[in-house]
Amino acid sequence: MSGSEQLTDTDELRLAIEACGYFPALVFDSVMISLGDEEMVSFVVQHEPTITPDGIHRHVTVSVLTPTRLIINHTDDADATAGFGAQAASTSEVVAIRRINSVSLSRIVNDPSGYRPGQAAVQEALLTVAWGFASRIDLEPATCETPDCDADHGLTGQLVGDDLVMRMSSDADGAQGVARLVRFGLALQRSTNLA
């Protein structure tokens, strides 16, 4: 591709997936099968390796926004079956935009007192999207207002929708990764008319 040619959204997606270095042909193909011939409005790619006592477990999440759908593809290491060597599982979930009921985008900046729009770099971003498929209950011990009370007041908590959570930091994902997550989150908020 010459320097004067513009990259298409598909080219940018492929390059972002390849940059993760985790089975890029499988990840890209899985996303493109779900996308079909629908227009891509925005995308974000996140590589999340996890280190455990058993070794390094790799995970890539690719989220693609179209005019009508949110496509979320997860590709993970799978337990190797005897005789087959390395294996990976690639799963795509597709959610109709009209089903999304909450999109939360948090931006964390350093030196907020000196913040100037367009000039300050976002250090971290957190995107949470809910459509009612998965929820979690956050519980904590209930208390009363009596300072000396040591009675057991049970638990209190809240039910939190938690269908998709993506967090990126400039230290781990680079400033461009954080900026792409923010752009994706804003595009998703606008497409759902929740902003």
N, C-alpha and C positions, 0 to 999 in steps of 0.2 A: 504494500500500500504506500503510495507516495505521500510526501508531507502535505500536499495540498488537498488530499481527500479527507473528508469527514468520516469519523467512525460512526457506524449505525449503533442504535441502542443494543442490538443483538451482538455486535462486535464488542462493545464495552462490557456487556454481561459476560461474554465468553472470556475476555481478558481478566475480568475480576475473579471469575471462577478459577482460571488457570493460575492466577497469582497465589491462590491458596495452596496449590500443589497437591491437592487431595483428590485423586481419581477424577480429574477434570472432565474427561470425556463422558463418564457416567453421570456426573452431576449436571453438566450442561444438557445432555440428552434428556434426562429426567425432567428438567425444567421446561425444555422446549416441547416435549410431548404434551405436558399440561397446558402450555401456552397456546399450542396450535397456531391458528392464523390470526389470533386476536392481537390487537395493538398493545405494546408495552408502554405504560405511562411512566413508570419508575421502577427501580429495583434496588435492593441492597443485598450484599453478600457478607456473611460473617463466618469466619473460621474459629472454632472453639475447641482446641485440643484440651484434654483433661489428663492430668498426671495423677496416677494412683499407684499404690504398691505393686499392682499387677502390670504396670507399664503405661504407655501413652495411648489414650483413646481419642481418636479424631472424630470431629463432627463439623459439618458445614451446613449452615442454614442459608437458603436463598429465598428471599421474599420478592415477589413480582406483583405489581399493581397493574391491572388492566382497567378499561372503562367500566367493566361489570363485575370483576372478580379480584380477590386477593389469593394468590397462589403462594403456598409456603412449602418449600421442599427441604426435607431433612435427610442428609446422607451421613451414615454412621458406620463405624467398624462393626461387623457382625462376628459372632463367635464362629471361628473356623470349624468347618465340618471335616472330619477325618478324611484325608486324601485330597482335599480341595484347596488347601492353603488359605491365603487371605480371602476374606469375604467382606462385602459392604452391603448395607441395606439402604435403599433410596426410596423415600416415601413422600408423596406430594399430597397436600391437603388443599382443597379449593373451597373458598368461602365466597358466597355472593355478597357484594358490597352492601346490599340492602339489609343483610343479616347482622352487620357489624353495629354494635350499640355503644361502643366506647373506644376512643383512641386517645391515649395520653402520651404526650411528648414532653420530657423534661430535658432541659439544657443546663449544664453546669459550667460556669465560667470562673476563671481566676480574677481576682481584683474587681469585684462587682461595682465598687464605688467609682472606678475609672472606666466603666463600661461605656462604649460608644457603638451604636448600631453599625454593623458592617465592618467594624475594625477589630473587635475582640474575637479571639478564637474560642470556640466552644471546646472545653476540655473533655467533657463526657456528655453522652446523650443516652437517654433511656426511653424506649418506645414500648408501650403496653397496649395491646389490642384485645378487645373482648367481644365475643359473639355468642357466649353462653354455652360453649362446648365443655370447657374445663373451668373449675372453680376451686379455690382453696379456702380453708377456714383458718384465719389468724386468731389464735387463742392466747390469752394471758390471764394470770391470776386476778380475780376481782378483788377490789379493796373497798374499805369504807373510809369515812372522813375522820374517824377517831384515831389519833396518832398512836395510842398505846394498844390498840386492838390487835390481837394475834389470832383471831378466829379465822377459820377457813370460810371464805365467802364464795367459793366455787370459781368458775371461770367466766370470763367475758370475752367477746370476740366479734369478728365480722366476717361475712362471706365475701370473698374478693374474686371477681372474674379474672382469669389468668390464662387466656388462650394462647397468646404470643407475647413473649417478653424478649426484647433485644437490647443489650447494653453494649456500648462501645466507648472506649477512651482513646484519647490521642496517643497515650503512652503504649497501649497494646495494639490498637488498630490503625494508628496514623490519623493525622488531621483530615485527610481526604475521606477515610472511612467514616469518621464522625460526621463530617459534612454531608456525606451521602445518606447516612441514617436520618439526619435532620431533614434533608430534602424529601426523603421517602415518607417520613412521618407527616410532614406538612401536606404532601400530595395526597396521602391517605385521609387525613383529616378533611381536606377540601372535597375529596371525592365522595365522602360519606355525608357531607353536609352537617357534620358535627362541630366544625370549627366556628 
